[in-house]
Amino acid sequence: MTVPPSIPISVPTPSSLPASSSTTPEELAIALMNALTIDSQDWHRLKGNRRARALEQTAAALVYLLKDQPEEALLRLEQATGWLDRSIKAPPCPSHGHHEVAPD
């Protein structure tokens, strides 16, 4: 994928980060993942939001990749791709649709 020249993209390099910064890339990725994780209070509202779900899975993939767990990272990236290409959809709520039948 090529980016049109009108869209500037800058990727920070270790030399462009503040020298006093003691935050590791893994810590930054975990903070990003925590910020993008859909919590239980927002799950019903965002369960079908493809962008939110893809962001959540992509951030998790980055954490796994930084922890040298490429297989787990790949699974999360496949999930993110599925959300974006609409090949997957939200599962039903765990608390709905599970009615136990009382024994006779």
Phi and psi restraints in degrees (value plus and minus 20) as a CYANA .aco file:
   2 THR   PHI    -124.2   -84.2
   2 THR   PSI     126.2   166.2
   3 VAL   PHI    -117.7   -77.7
   3 VAL   PSI     111.3   151.3
   4 PRO   PHI     -76.5   -36.5
   4 PRO   PSI     122.2   162.2
   5 PRO   PHI     -81.2   -41.2
   5 PRO   PSI     -37.6     2.4
   6 SER   PHI     -97.5   -57.5
   6 SER   PSI     -28.2    11.8
   7 ILE   PHI    -125.9   -85.9
   7 ILE   PSI      84.3   124.3
   8 PRO   PHI     -93.2   -53.2
   8 PRO   PSI     115.2   155.2
   9 ILE   PHI    -148.7  -108.7
   9 ILE   PSI     105.9   145.9
  10 SER   PHI    -142.6  -102.6
  10 SER   PSI     109.5   149.5
  11 VAL   PHI    -126.0   -86.0
  11 VAL   PSI     102.7   142.7
  12 PRO   PHI     -85.9   -45.9
  12 PRO   PSI     119.5   159.5
  13 THR   PHI    -127.1   -87.1
  13 THR   PSI     140.1   180.1
  14 PRO   PHI     -73.4   -33.4
  14 PRO   PSI     -54.2   -14.2
  15 SER   PHI     -93.2   -53.2
  15 SER   PSI     -37.8     2.2
  16 SER   PHI    -110.5   -70.5
  16 SER   PSI     -26.5    13.5
  17 LEU   PHI    -103.2   -63.2
  17 LEU   PSI     131.4   171.4
  18 PRO   PHI     -78.4   -38.4
  18 PRO   PSI     119.2   159.2
  19 ALA   PHI     -83.2   -43.2
  19 ALA   PSI     -49.1    -9.1
  20 SER   PHI    -102.8   -62.8
  20 SER   PSI     -23.0    17.0
  21 SER   PHI     -89.6   -49.6
  21 SER   PSI     102.9   142.9
  22 SER   PHI    -129.8   -89.8
  22 SER   PSI     -13.3    26.7
  23 THR   PHI     -99.5   -59.5
  23 THR   PSI     107.5   147.5
  24 THR   PHI    -103.7   -63.7
  24 THR   PSI     138.8   178.8
  25 PRO   PHI     -76.7   -36.7
  25 PRO   PSI     -57.0   -17.0
  26 GLU   PHI     -83.8   -43.8
  26 GLU   PSI     -61.7   -21.7
  27 GLU   PHI     -84.9   -44.9
  27 GLU   PSI     -59.8   -19.8
  28 LEU   PHI     -84.5   -44.5
  28 LEU   PSI     -62.5   -22.5
  29 ALA   PHI     -84.4   -44.4
  29 ALA   PSI     -60.2   -20.2
  30 ILE   PHI     -84.5   -44.5
  30 ILE   PSI     -61.4   -21.4
  31 ALA   PHI     -82.6   -42.6
  31 ALA   PSI     -61.4   -21.4
  32 LEU   PHI     -84.1   -44.1
  32 LEU   PSI     -65.2   -25.2
  33 MET   PHI     -79.5   -39.5
  33 MET   PSI     -64.4   -24.4
  34 ASN   PHI     -81.9   -41.9
  34 ASN   PSI     -58.6   -18.6
  35 ALA   PHI     -89.3   -49.3
  35 ALA   PSI     -50.5   -10.5
  36 LEU   PHI    -116.6   -76.6
  36 LEU   PSI     -28.0    12.0
  37 THR   PHI     -89.4   -49.4
  37 THR   PSI     112.4   152.4
  38 ILE   PHI    -101.2   -61.2
  38 ILE   PSI      97.1   137.1
  39 ASP   PHI    -103.7   -63.7
  39 ASP   PSI     150.6   190.6
  40 SER   PHI     -82.4   -42.4
  40 SER   PSI     -48.7    -8.7
  41 GLN   PHI     -89.2   -49.2
  41 GLN   PSI     -50.2   -10.2
  42 ASP   PHI    -122.1   -82.1
  42 ASP   PSI     -21.7    18.3
  43 TRP   PHI     -79.2   -39.2
  43 TRP   PSI     -67.1   -27.1
  44 HIS   PHI     -81.8   -41.8
  44 HIS   PSI     -59.6   -19.6
  45 ARG   PHI     -91.8   -51.8
  45 ARG   PSI     -56.0   -16.0
  46 LEU   PHI    -128.6   -88.6
  46 LEU   PSI     -19.7    20.3
  47 LYS   PHI     -78.2   -38.2
  47 LYS   PSI     -50.5   -10.5
  48 GLY   PHI    -122.9   -82.9
  48 GLY   PSI     -14.5    25.5
  49 ASN   PHI     -98.5   -58.5
  49 ASN   PSI      83.2   123.2
  50 ARG   PHI     -81.3   -41.3
  50 ARG   PSI     -59.2   -19.2
  51 ARG   PHI     -85.1   -45.1
  51 ARG   PSI     -67.3   -27.3
  52 ALA   PHI     -82.3   -42.3
  52 ALA   PSI     -61.8   -21.8
  53 ARG   PHI     -88.8   -48.8
  53 ARG   PSI     -59.2   -19.2
  54 ALA   PHI     -86.6   -46.6
  54 ALA   PSI     -60.2   -20.2
  55 LEU   PHI     -82.4   -42.4
  55 LEU   PSI     -64.0   -24.0
  56 GLU   PHI     -79.2   -39.2
  56 GLU   PSI     -67.3   -27.3
  57 GLN   PHI     -90.2   -50.2
  57 GLN   PSI     -57.1   -17.1
  58 THR   PHI     -86.1   -46.1
  58 THR   PSI     -61.3   -21.3
  59 ALA   PHI     -83.8   -43.8
  59 ALA   PSI     -60.9   -20.9
  60 ALA   PHI     -83.6   -43.6
  60 ALA   PSI     -59.6   -19.6
  61 ALA   PHI     -81.1   -41.1
  61 ALA   PSI     -60.6   -20.6
  62 LEU   PHI     -82.1   -42.1
  62 LEU   PSI     -62.0   -22.0
  63 VAL   PHI     -80.9   -40.9
  63 VAL   PSI     -68.1   -28.1
  64 TYR   PHI     -82.5   -42.5
  64 TYR   PSI     -58.4   -18.4
  65 LEU   PHI     -85.2   -45.2
  65 LEU   PSI     -62.0   -22.0
  66 LEU   PHI     -87.8   -47.8
  66 LEU   PSI     -44.5    -4.5
  67 LYS   PHI    -110.2   -70.2
  67 LYS   PSI      -6.6    33.4
  68 ASP   PHI      38.7    78.7
  68 ASP   PSI      24.7    64.7
  69 GLN   PHI    -144.3  -104.3
  69 GLN   PSI      50.2    90.2
  70 PRO   PHI     -82.3   -42.3
  70 PRO   PSI     -50.6   -10.6
  71 GLU   PHI     -85.0   -45.0
  71 GLU   PSI     -63.3   -23.3
  72 GLU   PHI     -86.3   -46.3
  72 GLU   PSI     -59.5   -19.5
  73 ALA   PHI     -81.1   -41.1
  73 ALA   PSI     -63.9   -23.9
  74 LEU   PHI     -82.5   -42.5
  74 LEU   PSI     -61.1   -21.1
  75 LEU   PHI     -78.8   -38.8
  75 LEU   PSI     -63.6   -23.6
  76 ARG   PHI     -88.1   -48.1
  76 ARG   PSI     -57.7   -17.7
  77 LEU   PHI     -87.1   -47.1
  77 LEU   PSI     -55.9   -15.9
  78 GLU   PHI     -85.0   -45.0
  78 GLU   PSI     -58.7   -18.7
  79 GLN   PHI     -84.1   -44.1
  79 GLN   PSI     -64.7   -24.7
  80 ALA   PHI     -80.5   -40.5
  80 ALA   PSI     -63.1   -23.1
  81 THR   PHI     -81.8   -41.8
  81 THR   PSI     -62.0   -22.0
  82 GLY   PHI     -80.4   -40.4
  82 GLY   PSI     -58.6   -18.6
  83 TRP   PHI     -85.6   -45.6
  83 TRP   PSI     -62.3   -22.3
  84 LEU   PHI     -92.8   -52.8
  84 LEU   PSI     -56.7   -16.7
  85 ASP   PHI    -112.9   -72.9
  85 ASP   PSI     -13.4    26.6
  86 ARG   PHI      45.0    85.0
  86 ARG   PSI       5.1    45.1
  87 SER   PHI    -106.6   -66.6
  87 SER   PSI     -30.1     9.9
  88 ILE   PHI    -148.7  -108.7
  88 ILE   PSI     140.1   180.1
  89 LYS   PHI    -157.2  -117.2
  89 LYS   PSI     149.1   189.1
  90 ALA   PHI     -84.4   -44.4
  90 ALA   PSI     117.6   157.6
  91 PRO   PHI     -92.8   -52.8
  91 PRO   PSI     141.4   181.4
  92 PRO   PHI     -87.0   -47.0
  92 PRO   PSI     136.4   176.4
  93 CYS   PHI     -82.3   -42.3
  93 CYS   PSI     113.3   153.3
  94 PRO   PHI     -80.8   -40.8
  94 PRO   PSI     -45.5    -5.5
  95 SER   PHI    -111.8   -71.8
  95 SER   PSI     -21.7    18.3
  96 HIS   PHI    -131.7   -91.7
  96 HIS   PSI     125.1   165.1
  97 GLY   PHI      61.3   101.3
  97 GLY   PSI     -18.0    22.0
  98 HIS   PHI    -129.9   -89.9
  98 HIS   PSI      64.2   104.2
  99 HIS   PHI    -122.0   -82.0
  99 HIS   PSI     104.0   144.0
 100 GLU   PHI    -102.5   -62.5
 100 GLU   PSI     118.8   158.8
 101 VAL   PHI    -111.2   -71.2
 101 VAL   PSI     107.3   147.3
 102 ALA   PHI     -89.3   -49.3
 102 ALA   PSI     118.5   158.5
 103 PRO   PHI     -86.6   -46.6
 103 PRO   PSI     127.9   167.9
